[in-house]
């Protein structure tokens, strides 16, 4: 039986695309193992899938001053030797990396052990971890056409992002029932990201009297960001976050307001949901969400509203405009070449294993 080692972690975005690939890779006849950090979010997500999990030492490489910058390189070196030892023991045919700092020692060790390695880069410009890993990779998958300009030509492949199959099995009626909504009024789904976006949350609540005339509103506010004074308002529900029912909420939604994390927006593309993207500002990130959102706007998939431009007026205008032109957005998404990521990547895994 062929064997594949997956790696990636630090955030859920570095893990969920790996999980999305598991069923197809198993169907292709592979045994799966996972290398992650000792206690990162990936450990819980992967062990929950019943996949053998191996923890290694992991350090973060920062672009800014931090006392840990002196100790973390030693953790990375330790992680490299641990990964090398694991790869010699597991003898995989191929390694697949979704990025994050824990993946760097694994990719470097794969090259040393002469194991072909595929990296997936979610954002338009590669993050620091993937920049360090790309020279050791055999192939690099990209989500956006623009990313190909930042990658070595002989390694770059435009694949899109692997999307969890269960997202496609959402049930609109279940989603409406879960919220106590009717089927005869459109639904606006607002996703503030796992930490919640204060400016978006505030604007949505301010606009509720107007929005509720036309829409029913599902508001995923982020942890600790719900406001009890809005509970019980007809046509409005709020949750910190939703797990199992998310697919049903997506199915019920006619229009979505979201952050612009790469995996999140690739899910909206796969589900053909017209969206207003409000990327994290450059002040709060390395600016990757802004670039992701601009790419989706160029391709006709989404409307972009910058965080600093969010007011009650601009948000309402965006909601009305996208809802009126929703069919044009869906038509553009139907034309996208990025809807077959799982098949494309699985074929690549099989080819490199030979």
C-alpha positions in Angstrom: 0.0 0.0 0.0 1.3 3.5 -0.8 1.8 5.9 2.0 1.4 9.7 2.2 2.5 12.0 5.0 0.5 15.3 5.4 1.8 18.3 7.3 0.6 21.8 8.1 -0.7 23.7 11.1 -0.9 26.7 13.3 -4.3 27.7 12.2 -7.4 25.8 10.9 -6.7 27.2 7.5 -3.5 25.2 7.4 -5.4 22.0 8.3 -8.9 21.9 6.7 -7.7 21.6 3.1 -5.6 18.6 4.1 -8.7 17.0 5.7 -10.6 17.8 2.5 -8.1 15.7 0.6 -8.2 12.6 2.9 -11.2 10.8 1.4 -9.9 11.1 -2.2 -6.4 10.1 -1.2 -7.7 7.0 0.7 -9.8 6.1 -2.3 -6.6 6.2 -4.4 -5.1 3.5 -2.1 -3.0 5.5 0.3 -2.3 5.0 3.9 -2.2 8.4 5.7 0.0 9.8 8.5 0.3 13.3 9.8 3.2 15.3 11.2 2.3 18.4 13.2 3.3 20.3 16.3 3.0 18.9 19.8 0.0 20.9 20.8 -1.2 23.0 17.8 -4.8 23.2 16.6 -3.9 20.5 14.0 -3.5 17.8 16.7 -7.1 18.0 17.8 -8.4 18.3 14.2 -6.4 15.4 12.9 -6.8 12.9 15.8 -10.5 13.6 15.5 -10.2 12.1 11.9 -8.7 8.9 13.3 -5.4 9.6 11.4 -2.0 8.5 13.1 -0.5 11.8 14.3 3.2 12.5 15.1 4.2 15.7 17.0 7.5 17.4 16.4 9.3 20.5 17.8 8.1 23.7 16.1 9.3 27.3 16.2 7.8 30.4 14.6 10.0 32.6 12.4 8.9 36.3 12.9 9.6 39.3 10.8 9.6 41.5 14.0 11.7 41.6 17.2 10.7 39.1 19.8 12.8 37.4 22.5 11.6 34.0 21.1 13.5 34.7 17.9 16.6 33.6 19.7 15.2 30.2 20.9 12.8 29.3 18.1 15.5 28.6 15.4 16.8 25.8 17.7 13.2 24.4 17.9 13.1 24.3 14.1 16.4 22.5 13.8 15.2 20.0 16.4 12.0 19.6 14.4 14.0 18.9 11.3 15.9 16.0 12.8 12.7 14.6 14.4 10.9 14.8 11.0 13.9 13.2 9.2 13.8 10.3 11.7 10.0 9.9 11.3 10.1 10.0 7.5 12.8 7.2 7.5 10.5 5.2 9.8 7.2 5.8 7.9 8.8 5.6 4.4 6.1 7.7 2.6 5.9 7.8 -1.2 5.1 11.5 -1.1 4.6 14.4 1.4 1.8 17.0 1.1 2.3 20.3 3.0 -0.4 22.9 3.6 2.1 25.4 5.2 2.5 27.0 8.6 5.7 26.9 10.5 5.5 23.3 11.6 5.7 22.2 7.9 9.1 23.8 7.2 11.2 21.1 8.9 9.1 18.4 7.4 9.5 19.7 3.8 13.3 20.2 4.3 13.5 16.6 5.7 11.5 15.2 2.8 14.1 16.6 0.3 16.9 15.2 2.4 15.2 11.8 2.4 14.5 12.1 -1.4 10.7 12.0 -0.9 8.8 14.1 -3.4 6.9 16.9 -1.7 3.9 19.0 -2.8 3.2 22.3 -1.1 -0.1 24.2 -1.2 0.0 28.0 -1.0 -3.4 29.5 -0.2 -2.7 33.2 -0.5 -1.7 35.3 -3.5 1.8 35.8 -2.2 3.6 33.0 -0.3 3.9 33.3 3.4 7.3 33.2 5.1 7.0 29.4 6.0 6.3 28.5 2.4 9.0 30.8 1.0 11.5 28.9 3.1 10.0 25.5 2.0 9.5 26.1 -1.8 13.1 25.4 -2.8 12.8 21.9 -1.3 9.4 21.2 -2.9 8.7 19.2 -6.1 5.5 21.0 -6.9 3.7 24.1 -5.5 -0.1 24.4 -5.8 -1.7 27.8 -6.0 -5.2 29.2 -5.4 -5.0 32.3 -7.5 -3.8 32.9 -11.0 -1.7 35.8 -9.7 0.3 33.5 -7.4 2.0 31.8 -10.4 4.1 35.0 -10.8 5.7 34.5 -7.4 6.5 30.8 -7.9 9.2 28.9 -9.8 7.6 28.2 -13.3 8.6 24.5 -13.3 7.0 23.9 -9.9 3.8 26.0 -10.1 0.4 24.5 -10.7 -2.9 26.4 -10.5 -5.3 24.0 -8.6 -7.6 26.1 -6.3 -8.2 25.0 -2.8 -9.5 21.5 -1.7 -13.0 22.0 -0.2 -14.5 19.6 2.3 -17.1 17.5 0.6 -19.6 17.8 3.4 -20.0 21.6 2.7 -21.8 20.5 -0.6 -24.3 18.4 1.3 -26.1 21.4 3.1 -29.8 21.4 3.3 -31.6 24.7 2.8 -34.7 23.7 4.7 -32.6 22.4 7.7 -30.7 25.7 7.7 -33.9 27.8 7.7 -35.4 25.6 10.5 -32.3 25.9 12.5 -32.7 29.7 12.5 -36.5 29.7 12.8 -36.7 31.4 9.4 -39.3 31.2 6.6 -38.7 30.2 3.0 -40.2 33.2 1.4 -37.6 35.9 2.3 -34.0 35.9 1.2 -31.2 35.2 3.7 -28.1 37.3 4.4 -25.3 35.3 6.1 -22.6 37.4 7.9 -19.4 35.7 8.8 -17.1 37.8 11.1 -14.3 35.2 11.2 -13.3 33.1 14.2 -12.3 36.2 16.2 -15.1 38.3 15.0 -14.9 41.7 13.1 -16.1 44.5 15.4 -16.6 47.0 12.6 -18.7 44.5 10.5 -20.7 43.3 13.6 -21.5 46.9 14.6 -22.5 48.0 11.1 -24.8 45.0 10.6 -26.5 45.6 14.0 -26.9 49.3 13.1 -28.5 48.4 9.8 -30.8 45.7 11.1 -34.0 47.8 10.9 -33.4 48.4 7.2 -31.9 45.0 6.4 -34.8 43.1 8.0 -37.3 44.8 5.7 -35.7 42.8 2.8 -33.7 40.0 4.4 -33.5 37.5 7.2 -30.1 37.8 8.8 -27.8 35.0 10.1 -24.9 36.6 12.1 -21.8 34.6 13.0 -20.3 37.1 15.3 -17.1 35.4 16.6 -16.2 34.2 20.1 -17.6 36.5 22.8 -19.1 38.9 20.3 -22.8 38.2 20.6 -25.1 40.9 21.9 -28.0 39.7 24.0 -30.0 42.8 23.5 -30.7 41.7 19.9 -31.9 38.2 20.9 -35.5 37.4 19.9 -35.6 40.0 17.1 -37.8 38.6 14.3 -35.7 37.5 11.2 -32.3 37.8 13.0 -30.2 35.2 14.7 -26.7 35.4 16.1 -24.2 32.7 17.0 -20.6 32.9 18.2 -19.7 30.2 15.6 -21.4 27.2 14.1 -19.8 23.9 13.3 -22.0 21.0 12.1 -24.9 23.2 10.9 -22.6 25.5 8.8 -23.3 23.6 5.6 -27.0 24.1 6.1 -26.6 27.8 6.8 -24.5 28.1 3.6 -27.3 26.3 1.7 -29.9 28.7 3.1 -27.9 31.9 2.3 -28.6 33.9 -0.8 -25.9 36.4 -0.1 -22.8 36.3 2.2 -20.7 39.0 3.9 -17.3 37.6 4.9 -13.7 38.2 5.8 -11.3 37.3 2.9 -9.2 34.4 4.3 -8.2 32.2 1.3 -9.9 29.0 2.4 -13.1 30.9 3.4 -13.5 32.6 0.0 -12.6 29.4 -1.9 -15.5 27.8 -0.1 -17.8 30.6 -1.3 -16.5 30.1 -4.8 -17.1 26.4 -4.7 -20.6 26.9 -3.4 -21.3 29.7 -5.9 -22.4 32.2 -3.3 -22.4 35.9 -4.2 -20.4 37.7 -1.6 -19.2 41.0 -0.1 -15.6 40.6 1.1 -14.3 42.8 3.9 -10.6 41.9 4.1 -8.5 42.3 7.3 -6.7 45.7 7.0 -3.0 45.8 6.2 -2.5 47.2 9.7 -3.8 44.0 11.2 -2.2 41.5 8.9 0.5 41.1 6.2 -2.2 42.3 3.7 -2.8 38.9 2.1 -6.6 39.1 2.6 -6.7 42.4 0.7 -4.9 40.7 -2.3 -7.1 37.6 -2.1 -10.2 39.8 -2.2 -9.0 42.0 -5.0 -8.3 38.8 -7.1 -11.9 37.6 -6.5 -13.2 41.1 -7.5 -11.1 41.1 -10.7 -12.5 37.6 -11.6 -16.1 38.8 -11.0 -16.8 36.5 -8.0 -17.2 39.1 -5.2 -17.7 42.7 -4.3 -14.9 44.2 -2.1 -15.4 46.7 0.7 -12.2 47.7 2.6 -12.4 47.6 6.4 -11.6 51.4 6.7 -14.5 52.1 4.2 -17.1 50.2 6.2 -20.0 52.5 7.2 -23.7 51.8 7.5 -24.2 53.5 4.1 -21.4 51.7 2.2 -22.3 48.3 3.6 -26.0 48.8 2.8 -25.1 49.9 -0.8 -22.9 46.8 -1.2 -25.6 44.4 0.0 -28.2 46.0 -2.4 -25.9 46.0 -5.4 -24.7 42.4 -5.0 -28.2 41.1 -4.4 -29.5 42.9 -7.4 -26.7 41.5 -9.6 -26.4 38.1 -7.9 -26.9 36.2 -11.2 -23.9 37.8 -12.8 -21.7 36.8 -9.8 -23.0 33.2 -10.0 -22.4 33.1 -13.8 -18.7 34.2 -13.3 -18.2 31.6 -10.6 -19.6 28.9 -12.8 -16.9 29.8 -15.4 -14.1 29.3 -12.8 -11.4 26.7 -13.5 -10.7 26.4 -9.8 -13.5 24.0 -8.9 -11.7 20.7 -9.3 -8.8 21.1 -6.7 -9.3 17.7 -5.0 -9.1 15.7 -8.3 -6.2 17.8 -9.7 -4.1 17.5 -6.5 -4.9 13.7 -6.1 -3.7 13.1 -9.6 -0.5 15.0 -8.9 0.0 12.9 -5.7 -0.4 9.6 -7.7 1.9 10.8 -10.5 4.7 11.9 -8.1 4.4 8.6 -6.1 5.5 6.7 -9.2 
